[in-house]
Amino acid sequence: MNKRLYKSRNDKMLGGVCGGIAEYFDIDPTLVRLGWVLFCALGGSGILAYIVAAIVIPEQPVC
């Protein structure tokens, strides 16, 4: 089976990026969100990275 990274449709707060990453790596989305907040707090580049990820990562197809 071909595993692909998509923005989540089910576990979505802003753009679905953290939920999609959590689904891809099969981990808790809260951990991904906390990591992203830490990434943002340490230098601020996390905000730019989230915006880029929201643009680049495709939406999860409807099944």
mmCIF file as Biopython writes it, N, C-alpha, C and O atoms, coordinates in Angstrom:
data_model
#
loop_
_atom_site.group_PDB
_atom_site.id
_atom_site.type_symbol
_atom_site.label_atom_id
_atom_site.label_alt_id
_atom_site.label_comp_id
_atom_site.label_asym_id
_atom_site.label_entity_id
_atom_site.label_seq_id
_atom_site.pdbx_PDB_ins_code
_atom_site.Cartn_x
_atom_site.Cartn_y
_atom_site.Cartn_z
_atom_site.occupancy
_atom_site.B_iso_or_equiv
_atom_site.auth_seq_id
_atom_site.auth_asym_id
_atom_site.pdbx_PDB_model_num
ATOM 1   N N  . MET A ? 1  ? 0.840   -1.182 0.000  1.0 0.0 1  A 1 
ATOM 2   C CA . MET A ? 1  ? 0.000   0.000  0.000  1.0 0.0 1  A 1 
ATOM 3   C C  . MET A ? 1  ? 0.885   1.245  0.000  1.0 0.0 1  A 1 
ATOM 4   O O  . MET A ? 1  ? 1.892   1.302  0.706  1.0 0.0 1  A 1 
ATOM 5   N N  . ASN A ? 2  ? 0.510   2.215  -0.778 1.0 0.0 2  A 1 
ATOM 6   C CA . ASN A ? 2  ? 1.270   3.450  -0.912 1.0 0.0 2  A 1 
ATOM 7   C C  . ASN A ? 2  ? 0.799   4.458  0.138  1.0 0.0 2  A 1 
ATOM 8   O O  . ASN A ? 2  ? -0.346  4.908  0.100  1.0 0.0 2  A 1 
ATOM 9   N N  . LYS A ? 3  ? 1.679   4.810  1.069  1.0 0.0 3  A 1 
ATOM 10  C CA . LYS A ? 3  ? 1.337   5.738  2.152  1.0 0.0 3  A 1 
ATOM 11  C C  . LYS A ? 3  ? 1.709   7.156  1.730  1.0 0.0 3  A 1 
ATOM 12  O O  . LYS A ? 3  ? 2.846   7.409  1.333  1.0 0.0 3  A 1 
ATOM 13  N N  . ARG A ? 4  ? 0.747   8.086  1.815  1.0 0.0 4  A 1 
ATOM 14  C CA . ARG A ? 4  ? 0.980   9.475  1.416  1.0 0.0 4  A 1 
ATOM 15  C C  . ARG A ? 4  ? 0.581   10.421 2.534  1.0 0.0 4  A 1 
ATOM 16  O O  . ARG A ? 4  ? -0.279  10.106 3.357  1.0 0.0 4  A 1 
ATOM 17  N N  . LEU A ? 5  ? 1.210   11.569 2.550  1.0 0.0 5  A 1 
ATOM 18  C CA . LEU A ? 5  ? 0.910   12.601 3.543  1.0 0.0 5  A 1 
ATOM 19  C C  . LEU A ? 5  ? -0.168  13.518 2.989  1.0 0.0 5  A 1 
ATOM 20  O O  . LEU A ? 5  ? -0.017  14.105 1.918  1.0 0.0 5  A 1 
ATOM 21  N N  . TYR A ? 6  ? -1.269  13.632 3.747  1.0 0.0 6  A 1 
ATOM 22  C CA . TYR A ? 6  ? -2.376  14.516 3.390  1.0 0.0 6  A 1 
ATOM 23  C C  . TYR A ? 6  ? -2.757  15.351 4.600  1.0 0.0 6  A 1 
ATOM 24  O O  . TYR A ? 6  ? -2.482  14.968 5.737  1.0 0.0 6  A 1 
ATOM 25  N N  . LYS A ? 7  ? -3.392  16.495 4.355  1.0 0.0 7  A 1 
ATOM 26  C CA . LYS A ? 7  ? -4.014  17.245 5.440  1.0 0.0 7  A 1 
ATOM 27  C C  . LYS A ? 7  ? -5.237  16.465 5.889  1.0 0.0 7  A 1 
ATOM 28  O O  . LYS A ? 7  ? -5.973  15.924 5.063  1.0 0.0 7  A 1 
ATOM 29  N N  . SER A ? 8  ? -5.451  16.408 7.181  1.0 0.0 8  A 1 
ATOM 30  C CA . SER A ? 8  ? -6.550  15.624 7.734  1.0 0.0 8  A 1 
ATOM 31  C C  . SER A ? 8  ? -7.885  16.333 7.529  1.0 0.0 8  A 1 
ATOM 32  O O  . SER A ? 8  ? -7.978  17.554 7.658  1.0 0.0 8  A 1 
ATOM 33  N N  . ARG A ? 9  ? -8.907  15.558 7.211  1.0 0.0 9  A 1 
ATOM 34  C CA . ARG A ? 9  ? -10.267 16.086 7.138  1.0 0.0 9  A 1 
ATOM 35  C C  . ARG A ? 9  ? -10.992 15.879 8.465  1.0 0.0 9  A 1 
ATOM 36  O O  . ARG A ? 9  ? -11.908 16.632 8.795  1.0 0.0 9  A 1 
ATOM 37  N N  . ASN A ? 10 ? -10.584 14.853 9.235  1.0 0.0 10 A 1 
ATOM 38  C CA . ASN A ? 10 ? -11.279 14.499 10.474 1.0 0.0 10 A 1 
ATOM 39  C C  . ASN A ? 10 ? -10.709 15.210 11.691 1.0 0.0 10 A 1 
ATOM 40  O O  . ASN A ? 10 ? -11.461 15.713 12.525 1.0 0.0 10 A 1 
ATOM 41  N N  . ASP A ? 11 ? -9.397  15.254 11.797 1.0 0.0 11 A 1 
ATOM 42  C CA . ASP A ? 11 ? -8.735  15.818 12.968 1.0 0.0 11 A 1 
ATOM 43  C C  . ASP A ? 11 ? -8.120  17.159 12.574 1.0 0.0 11 A 1 
ATOM 44  O O  . ASP A ? 11 ? -6.921  17.250 12.312 1.0 0.0 11 A 1 
ATOM 45  N N  . LYS A ? 12 ? -8.940  18.179 12.536 1.0 0.0 12 A 1 
ATOM 46  C CA . LYS A ? 12 ? -8.545  19.463 11.983 1.0 0.0 12 A 1 
ATOM 47  C C  . LYS A ? 12 ? -8.840  20.572 12.983 1.0 0.0 12 A 1 
ATOM 48  O O  . LYS A ? 12 ? -9.944  20.643 13.524 1.0 0.0 12 A 1 
ATOM 49  N N  . MET A ? 13 ? -7.858  21.443 13.233 1.0 0.0 13 A 1 
ATOM 50  C CA . MET A ? 13 ? -8.098  22.623 14.060 1.0 0.0 13 A 1 
ATOM 51  C C  . MET A ? 13 ? -7.973  23.881 13.213 1.0 0.0 13 A 1 
ATOM 52  O O  . MET A ? 13 ? -8.892  24.699 13.179 1.0 0.0 13 A 1 
ATOM 53  N N  . LEU A ? 14 ? -6.860  24.040 12.540 1.0 0.0 14 A 1 
ATOM 54  C CA . LEU A ? 14 ? -6.693  25.183 11.640 1.0 0.0 14 A 1 
ATOM 55  C C  . LEU A ? 14 ? -6.764  24.720 10.187 1.0 0.0 14 A 1 
ATOM 56  O O  . LEU A ? 14 ? -7.761  24.934 9.497  1.0 0.0 14 A 1 
ATOM 57  N N  . GLY A ? 15 ? -5.697  24.089 9.746  1.0 0.0 15 A 1 
ATOM 58  C CA . GLY A ? 15 ? -5.658  23.665 8.354  1.0 0.0 15 A 1 
ATOM 59  C C  . GLY A ? 15 ? -5.591  22.169 8.164  1.0 0.0 15 A 1 
ATOM 60  O O  . GLY A ? 15 ? -5.644  21.689 7.032  1.0 0.0 15 A 1 
ATOM 61  N N  . GLY A ? 16 ? -5.475  21.419 9.247  1.0 0.0 16 A 1 
ATOM 62  C CA . GLY A ? 16 ? -5.383  19.969 9.161  1.0 0.0 16 A 1 
ATOM 63  C C  . GLY A ? 16 ? -3.982  19.434 9.000  1.0 0.0 16 A 1 
ATOM 64  O O  . GLY A ? 16 ? -3.793  18.230 8.825  1.0 0.0 16 A 1 
ATOM 65  N N  . VAL A ? 17 ? -2.984  20.321 9.057  1.0 0.0 17 A 1 
ATOM 66  C CA . VAL A ? 17 ? -1.600  19.910 8.845  1.0 0.0 17 A 1 
ATOM 67  C C  . VAL A ? 17 ? -1.118  19.002 9.974  1.0 0.0 17 A 1 
ATOM 68  O O  . VAL A ? 17 ? -0.579  17.928 9.707  1.0 0.0 17 A 1 
ATOM 69  N N  . CYS A ? 18 ? -1.300  19.408 11.217 1.0 0.0 18 A 1 
ATOM 70  C CA . CYS A ? 18 ? -0.839  18.599 12.359 1.0 0.0 18 A 1 
ATOM 71  C C  . CYS A ? 18 ? -1.593  17.281 12.426 1.0 0.0 18 A 1 
ATOM 72  O O  . CYS A ? 18 ? -0.995  16.247 12.725 1.0 0.0 18 A 1 
ATOM 73  N N  . GLY A ? 19 ? -2.885  17.297 12.158 1.0 0.0 19 A 1 
ATOM 74  C CA . GLY A ? 19 ? -3.661  16.066 12.139 1.0 0.0 19 A 1 
ATOM 75  C C  . GLY A ? 19 ? -3.191  15.118 11.052 1.0 0.0 19 A 1 
ATOM 76  O O  . GLY A ? 19 ? -3.148  13.906 11.260 1.0 0.0 19 A 1 
ATOM 77  N N  . GLY A ? 20 ? -2.844  15.654 9.907  1.0 0.0 20 A 1 
ATOM 78  C CA . GLY A ? 20 ? -2.339  14.839 8.802  1.0 0.0 20 A 1 
ATOM 79  C C  . GLY A ? 20 ? -0.979  14.237 9.110  1.0 0.0 20 A 1 
ATOM 80  O O  . GLY A ? 20 ? -0.717  13.077 8.789  1.0 0.0 20 A 1 
ATOM 81  N N  . ILE A ? 21 ? -0.120  15.023 9.730  1.0 0.0 21 A 1 
ATOM 82  C CA . ILE A ? 21 ? 1.197   14.510 10.115 1.0 0.0 21 A 1 
ATOM 83  C C  . ILE A ? 21 ? 1.040   13.410 11.161 1.0 0.0 21 A 1 
ATOM 84  O O  . ILE A ? 21 ? 1.739   12.398 11.108 1.0 0.0 21 A 1 
ATOM 85  N N  . ALA A ? 22 ? 0.127   13.603 12.108 1.0 0.0 22 A 1 
ATOM 86  C CA . ALA A ? 22 ? -0.116  12.591 13.139 1.0 0.0 22 A 1 
ATOM 87  C C  . ALA A ? 22 ? -0.664  11.306 12.525 1.0 0.0 22 A 1 
ATOM 88  O O  . ALA A ? 22 ? -0.268  10.215 12.936 1.0 0.0 22 A 1 
ATOM 89  N N  . GLU A ? 23 ? -1.558  11.410 11.557 1.0 0.0 23 A 1 
ATOM 90  C CA . GLU A ? 23 ? -2.081  10.217 10.890 1.0 0.0 23 A 1 
ATOM 91  C C  . GLU A ? 23 ? -0.986  9.509  10.107 1.0 0.0 23 A 1 
ATOM 92  O O  . GLU A ? 23 ? -0.927  8.279  10.107 1.0 0.0 23 A 1 
ATOM 93  N N  . TYR A ? 24 ? -0.128  10.254 9.448  1.0 0.0 24 A 1 
ATOM 94  C CA . TYR A ? 24 ? 0.943   9.669  8.649  1.0 0.0 24 A 1 
ATOM 95  C C  . TYR A ? 24 ? 1.913   8.868  9.516  1.0 0.0 24 A 1 
ATOM 96  O O  . TYR A ? 24 ? 2.306   7.759  9.152  1.0 0.0 24 A 1 
ATOM 97  N N  . PHE A ? 25 ? 2.300   9.434  10.670 1.0 0.0 25 A 1 
ATOM 98  C CA . PHE A ? 25 ? 3.251   8.764  11.551 1.0 0.0 25 A 1 
ATOM 99  C C  . PHE A ? 25 ? 2.561   7.903  12.621 1.0 0.0 25 A 1 
ATOM 100 O O  . PHE A ? 25 ? 3.240   7.289  13.442 1.0 0.0 25 A 1 
ATOM 101 N N  . ASP A ? 26 ? 1.234   7.853  12.621 1.0 0.0 26 A 1 
ATOM 102 C CA . ASP A ? 26 ? 0.439   7.068  13.556 1.0 0.0 26 A 1 
ATOM 103 C C  . ASP A ? 26 ? 0.770   7.405  15.010 1.0 0.0 26 A 1 
ATOM 104 O O  . ASP A ? 26 ? 1.073   6.527  15.818 1.0 0.0 26 A 1 
ATOM 105 N N  . ILE A ? 27 ? 0.703   8.706  15.319 1.0 0.0 27 A 1 
ATOM 106 C CA . ILE A ? 27 ? 0.934   9.185  16.685 1.0 0.0 27 A 1 
ATOM 107 C C  . ILE A ? 27 ? -0.225  10.104 17.084 1.0 0.0 27 A 1 
ATOM 108 O O  . ILE A ? 27 ? -1.067  10.458 16.259 1.0 0.0 27 A 1 
ATOM 109 N N  . ASP A ? 28 ? -0.247  10.471 18.335 1.0 0.0 28 A 1 
ATOM 110 C CA . ASP A ? 28 ? -1.305  11.336 18.858 1.0 0.0 28 A 1 
ATOM 111 C C  . ASP A ? 28 ? -1.171  12.747 18.281 1.0 0.0 28 A 1 
ATOM 112 O O  . ASP A ? 28 ? -0.083  13.320 18.341 1.0 0.0 28 A 1 
ATOM 113 N N  . PRO A ? 29 ? -2.236  13.322 17.727 1.0 0.0 29 A 1 
ATOM 114 C CA . PRO A ? 29 ? -2.163  14.666 17.157 1.0 0.0 29 A 1 
ATOM 115 C C  . PRO A ? 29 ? -1.807  15.741 18.180 1.0 0.0 29 A 1 
ATOM 116 O O  . PRO A ? 29 ? -1.240  16.774 17.823 1.0 0.0 29 A 1 
ATOM 117 N N  . THR A ? 30 ? -2.139  15.506 19.452 1.0 0.0 30 A 1 
ATOM 118 C CA . THR A ? 30 ? -1.801  16.483 20.483 1.0 0.0 30 A 1 
ATOM 119 C C  . THR A ? 30 ? -0.289  16.636 20.608 1.0 0.0 30 A 1 
ATOM 120 O O  . THR A ? 30 ? 0.208   17.741 20.827 1.0 0.0 30 A 1 
ATOM 121 N N  . LEU A ? 31 ? 0.440   15.539 20.469 1.0 0.0 31 A 1 
ATOM 122 C CA . LEU A ? 31 ? 1.909   15.602 20.529 1.0 0.0 31 A 1 
ATOM 123 C C  . LEU A ? 31 ? 2.473   16.408 19.362 1.0 0.0 31 A 1 
ATOM 124 O O  . LEU A ? 31 ? 3.419   17.178 19.530 1.0 0.0 31 A 1 
ATOM 125 N N  . VAL A ? 32 ? 1.895   16.229 18.197 1.0 0.0 32 A 1 
ATOM 126 C CA . VAL A ? 32 ? 2.351   16.986 17.021 1.0 0.0 32 A 1 
ATOM 127 C C  . VAL A ? 32 ? 2.065   18.467 17.216 1.0 0.0 32 A 1 
ATOM 128 O O  . VAL A ? 32 ? 2.901   19.310 16.894 1.0 0.0 32 A 1 
ATOM 129 N N  . ARG A ? 33 ? 0.889   18.785 17.741 1.0 0.0 33 A 1 
ATOM 130 C CA . ARG A ? 33 ? 0.530   20.193 17.975 1.0 0.0 33 A 1 
ATOM 131 C C  . ARG A ? 33 ? 1.438   20.831 19.024 1.0 0.0 33 A 1 
ATOM 132 O O  . ARG A ? 33 ? 1.874   21.971 18.860 1.0 0.0 33 A 1 
ATOM 133 N N  . LEU A ? 34 ? 1.723   20.100 20.097 1.0 0.0 34 A 1 
ATOM 134 C CA . LEU A ? 34 ? 2.633   20.628 21.121 1.0 0.0 34 A 1 
ATOM 135 C C  . LEU A ? 34 ? 4.028   20.843 20.560 1.0 0.0 34 A 1 
ATOM 136 O O  . LEU A ? 34 ? 4.681   21.838 20.874 1.0 0.0 34 A 1 
ATOM 137 N N  . GLY A ? 35 ? 4.481   19.924 19.743 1.0 0.0 35 A 1 
ATOM 138 C CA . GLY A ? 35 ? 5.780   20.089 19.092 1.0 0.0 35 A 1 
ATOM 139 C C  . GLY A ? 35 ? 5.805   21.298 18.179 1.0 0.0 35 A 1 
ATOM 140 O O  . GLY A ? 35 ? 6.800   22.020 18.117 1.0 0.0 35 A 1 
ATOM 141 N N  . TRP A ? 36 ? 4.713   21.516 17.474 1.0 0.0 36 A 1 
ATOM 142 C CA . TRP A ? 36 ? 4.640   22.673 16.570 1.0 0.0 36 A 1 
ATOM 143 C C  . TRP A ? 36 ? 4.633   23.982 17.363 1.0 0.0 36 A 1 
ATOM 144 O O  . TRP A ? 36 ? 5.259   24.961 16.954 1.0 0.0 36 A 1 
ATOM 145 N N  . VAL A ? 37 ? 3.930   24.000 18.487 1.0 0.0 37 A 1 
ATOM 146 C CA . VAL A ? 37 ? 3.922   25.200 19.341 1.0 0.0 37 A 1 
ATOM 147 C C  . VAL A ? 37 ? 5.324   25.471 19.872 1.0 0.0 37 A 1 
ATOM 148 O O  . VAL A ? 37 ? 5.767   26.619 19.911 1.0 0.0 37 A 1 
ATOM 149 N N  . LEU A ? 38 ? 6.013   24.426 20.275 1.0 0.0 38 A 1 
ATOM 150 C CA . LEU A ? 38 ? 7.395   24.582 20.745 1.0 0.0 38 A 1 
ATOM 151 C C  . LEU A ? 38 ? 8.292   25.111 19.628 1.0 0.0 38 A 1 
ATOM 152 O O  . LEU A ? 38 ? 9.138   25.976 19.859 1.0 0.0 38 A 1 
ATOM 153 N N  . PHE A ? 39 ? 8.104   24.592 18.430 1.0 0.0 39 A 1 
ATOM 154 C CA . PHE A ? 39 ? 8.859   25.037 17.263 1.0 0.0 39 A 1 
ATOM 155 C C  . PHE A ? 39 ? 8.598   26.524 16.987 1.0 0.0 39 A 1 
ATOM 156 O O  . PHE A ? 39 ? 9.516   27.261 16.630 1.0 0.0 39 A 1 
ATOM 157 N N  . CYS A ? 40 ? 7.356   26.954 17.151 1.0 0.0 40 A 1 
ATOM 158 C CA . CYS A ? 40 ? 7.002   28.367 16.947 1.0 0.0 40 A 1 
ATOM 159 C C  . CYS A ? 40 ? 7.608   29.250 18.036 1.0 0.0 40 A 1 
ATOM 160 O O  . CYS A ? 40 ? 8.077   30.354 17.757 1.0 0.0 40 A 1 
ATOM 161 N N  . ALA A ? 41 ? 7.596   28.766 19.267 1.0 0.0 41 A 1 
ATOM 162 C CA . ALA A ? 41 ? 8.083   29.570 20.393 1.0 0.0 41 A 1 
ATOM 163 C C  . ALA A ? 41 ? 9.591   29.742 20.382 1.0 0.0 41 A 1 
ATOM 164 O O  . ALA A ? 41 ? 10.102  30.746 20.877 1.0 0.0 41 A 1 
ATOM 165 N N  . LEU A ? 42 ? 10.309  28.776 19.826 1.0 0.0 42 A 1 
ATOM 166 C CA . LEU A ? 42 ? 11.768  28.836 19.858 1.0 0.0 42 A 1 
ATOM 167 C C  . LEU A ? 42 ? 12.370  29.793 18.836 1.0 0.0 42 A 1 
ATOM 168 O O  . LEU A ? 42 ? 13.508  30.232 19.001 1.0 0.0 42 A 1 
ATOM 169 N N  . GLY A ? 43 ? 11.649  30.112 17.817 1.0 0.0 43 A 1 
ATOM 170 C CA . GLY A ? 43 ? 12.239  31.015 16.847 1.0 0.0 43 A 1 
ATOM 171 C C  . GLY A ? 43 ? 11.238  31.732 15.974 1.0 0.0 43 A 1 
ATOM 172 O O  . GLY A ? 43 ? 11.588  32.673 15.261 1.0 0.0 43 A 1 
ATOM 173 N N  . GLY A ? 44 ? 10.002  31.297 16.024 1.0 0.0 44 A 1 
ATOM 174 C CA . GLY A ? 44 ? 8.984   31.942 15.215 1.0 0.0 44 A 1 
ATOM 175 C C  . GLY A ? 44 ? 8.896   31.424 13.804 1.0 0.0 44 A 1 
ATOM 176 O O  . GLY A ? 44 ? 7.953   31.763 13.089 1.0 0.0 44 A 1 
ATOM 177 N N  . SER A ? 45 ? 9.850   30.609 13.372 1.0 0.0 45 A 1 
ATOM 178 C CA . SER A ? 45 ? 9.808   30.108 11.997 1.0 0.0 45 A 1 
ATOM 179 C C  . SER A ? 45 ? 8.762   29.018 11.828 1.0 0.0 45 A 1 
ATOM 180 O O  . SER A ? 45 ? 8.451   28.636 10.700 1.0 0.0 45 A 1 
ATOM 181 N N  . GLY A ? 46 ? 8.213   28.511 12.924 1.0 0.0 46 A 1 
ATOM 182 C CA . GLY A ? 46 ? 7.168   27.498 12.849 1.0 0.0 46 A 1 
ATOM 183 C C  . GLY A ? 46 ? 5.903   28.018 12.207 1.0 0.0 46 A 1 
ATOM 184 O O  . GLY A ? 46 ? 5.181   27.261 11.559 1.0 0.0 46 A 1 
ATOM 185 N N  . ILE A ? 47 ? 5.624   29.289 12.374 1.0 0.0 47 A 1 
ATOM 186 C CA . ILE A ? 47 ? 4.437   29.893 11.764 1.0 0.0 47 A 1 
ATOM 187 C C  . ILE A ? 47 ? 4.573   29.883 10.244 1.0 0.0 47 A 1 
ATOM 188 O O  . ILE A ? 47 ? 3.636   29.520 9.533  1.0 0.0 47 A 1 
ATOM 189 N N  . LEU A ? 48 ? 5.722   30.277 9.762  1.0 0.0 48 A 1 
ATOM 190 C CA . LEU A ? 48 ? 5.982   30.260 8.322  1.0 0.0 48 A 1 
ATOM 191 C C  . LEU A ? 48 ? 5.961   28.828 7.796  1.0 0.0 48 A 1 
ATOM 192 O O  . LEU A ? 48 ? 5.419   28.567 6.722  1.0 0.0 48 A 1 
ATOM 193 N N  . ALA A ? 49 ? 6.550   27.901 8.549  1.0 0.0 49 A 1 
ATOM 194 C CA . ALA A ? 49 ? 6.571   26.499 8.131  1.0 0.0 49 A 1 
ATOM 195 C C  . ALA A ? 49 ? 5.152   25.938 8.062  1.0 0.0 49 A 1 
ATOM 196 O O  . ALA A ? 49 ? 4.849   25.163 7.154  1.0 0.0 49 A 1 
ATOM 197 N N  . TYR A ? 50 ? 4.283   26.306 8.992  1.0 0.0 50 A 1 
ATOM 198 C CA . TYR A ? 50 ? 2.894   25.829 8.973  1.0 0.0 50 A 1 
ATOM 199 C C  . TYR A ? 50 ? 2.161   26.360 7.745  1.0 0.0 50 A 1 
ATOM 200 O O  . TYR A ? 50 ? 1.422   25.623 7.093  1.0 0.0 50 A 1 
ATOM 201 N N  . ILE A ? 51 ? 2.362   27.624 7.436  1.0 0.0 51 A 1 
ATOM 202 C CA . ILE A ? 51 ? 1.711   28.215 6.259  1.0 0.0 51 A 1 
ATOM 203 C C  . ILE A ? 51 ? 2.168   27.520 4.984  1.0 0.0 51 A 1 
ATOM 204 O O  . ILE A ? 51 ? 1.356   27.210 4.113  1.0 0.0 51 A 1 
ATOM 205 N N  . VAL A ? 52 ? 3.464   27.279 4.879  1.0 0.0 52 A 1 
ATOM 206 C CA . VAL A ? 52 ? 3.996   26.582 3.699  1.0 0.0 52 A 1 
ATOM 207 C C  . VAL A ? 52 ? 3.438   25.165 3.628  1.0 0.0 52 A 1 
ATOM 208 O O  . VAL A ? 52 ? 3.041   24.710 2.555  1.0 0.0 52 A 1 
ATOM 209 N N  . ALA A ? 53 ? 3.402   24.457 4.773  1.0 0.0 53 A 1 
ATOM 210 C CA . ALA A ? 53 ? 2.862   23.095 4.795  1.0 0.0 53 A 1 
ATOM 211 C C  . ALA A ? 53 ? 1.391   23.077 4.420  1.0 0.0 53 A 1 
ATOM 212 O O  . ALA A ? 53 ? 0.945   22.166 3.721  1.0 0.0 53 A 1 
ATOM 213 N N  . ALA A ? 54 ? 0.630   24.063 4.869  1.0 0.0 54 A 1 
ATOM 214 C CA . ALA A ? 54 ? -0.791  24.132 4.542  1.0 0.0 54 A 1 
ATOM 215 C C  . ALA A ? 54 ? -1.013  24.345 3.045  1.0 0.0 54 A 1 
ATOM 216 O O  . ALA A ? 54 ? -2.023  23.906 2.496  1.0 0.0 54 A 1 
ATOM 217 N N  . ILE A ? 55 ? -0.078  25.011 2.396  1.0 0.0 55 A 1 
ATOM 218 C CA . ILE A ? 55 ? -0.186  25.245 0.952  1.0 0.0 55 A 1 
ATOM 219 C C  . ILE A ? 55 ? 0.299   24.032 0.165  1.0 0.0 55 A 1 
ATOM 220 O O  . ILE A ? 55 ? -0.303  23.662 -0.843 1.0 0.0 55 A 1 
ATOM 221 N N  . VAL A ? 56 ? 1.386   23.414 0.623  1.0 0.0 56 A 1 
ATOM 222 C CA . VAL A ? 56 ? 2.035   22.340 -0.146 1.0 0.0 56 A 1 
ATOM 223 C C  . VAL A ? 56 ? 1.361   20.975 0.026  1.0 0.0 56 A 1 
ATOM 224 O O  . VAL A ? 56 ? 1.222   20.237 -0.949 1.0 0.0 56 A 1 
ATOM 225 N N  . ILE A ? 57 ? 0.942   20.628 1.241  1.0 0.0 57 A 1 
ATOM 226 C CA . ILE A ? 57 ? 0.366   19.313 1.504  1.0 0.0 57 A 1 
ATOM 227 C C  . ILE A ? 57 ? -1.057  19.271 0.943  1.0 0.0 57 A 1 
ATOM 228 O O  . ILE A ? 57 ? -1.868  20.142 1.259  1.0 0.0 57 A 1 
ATOM 229 N N  . PRO A ? 58 ? -1.368  18.273 0.118  1.0 0.0 58 A 1 
ATOM 230 C CA . PRO A ? 58 ? -2.714  18.215 -0.481 1.0 0.0 58 A 1 
ATOM 231 C C  . PRO A ? 58 ? -3.778  17.755 0.505  1.0 0.0 58 A 1 
ATOM 232 O O  . PRO A ? 58 ? -3.474  17.127 1.519  1.0 0.0 58 A 1 
ATOM 233 N N  . GLU A ? 59 ? -5.031  18.078 0.191  1.0 0.0 59 A 1 
ATOM 234 C CA . GLU A ? 59 ? -6.176  17.645 1.004  1.0 0.0 59 A 1 
ATOM 235 C C  . GLU A ? 59 ? -6.332  16.133 0.869  1.0 0.0 59 A 1 
ATOM 236 O O  . GLU A ? 59 ? -6.017  15.546 -0.166 1.0 0.0 59 A 1 
ATOM 237 N N  . GLN A ? 60 ? -6.826  15.526 1.939  1.0 0.0 60 A 1 
ATOM 238 C CA . GLN A ? 60 ? -7.104  14.091 1.928  1.0 0.0 60 A 1 
ATOM 239 C C  . GLN A ? 60 ? -8.259  13.819 0.959  1.0 0.0 60 A 1 
ATOM 240 O O  . GLN A ? 60 ? -9.296  14.478 1.043  1.0 0.0 60 A 1 
ATOM 241 N N  . PRO A ? 61 ? -8.098  12.859 0.040  1.0 0.0 61 A 1 
ATOM 242 C CA . PRO A ? 61 ? -9.187  12.596 -0.902 1.0 0.0 61 A 1 
ATOM 243 C C  . PRO A ? 61 ? -10.402 12.011 -0.191 1.0 0.0 61 A 1 
ATOM 244 O O  . PRO A ? 61 ? -10.275 11.325 0.823  1.0 0.0 61 A 1 
ATOM 245 N N  . VAL A ? 62 ? -11.564 12.288 -0.733 1.0 0.0 62 A 1 
ATOM 246 C CA . VAL A ? 62 ? -12.810 11.783 -0.179 1.0 0.0 62 A 1 
ATOM 247 C C  . VAL A ? 62 ? -12.969 10.326 -0.622 1.0 0.0 62 A 1 
ATOM 248 O O  . VAL A ? 62 ? -12.904 10.018 -1.811 1.0 0.0 62 A 1 
ATOM 249 N N  . CYS A ? 63 ? -13.176 9.451  0.337  1.0 0.0 63 A 1 
ATOM 250 C CA . CYS A ? 63 ? -13.313 8.016  0.005  1.0 0.0 63 A 1 
ATOM 251 C C  . CYS A ? 63 ? -14.737 7.578  0.079  1.0 0.0 63 A 1 
ATOM 252 O O  . CYS A ? 63 ? -15.037 6.410  -0.168 1.0 0.0 63 A 1 
#
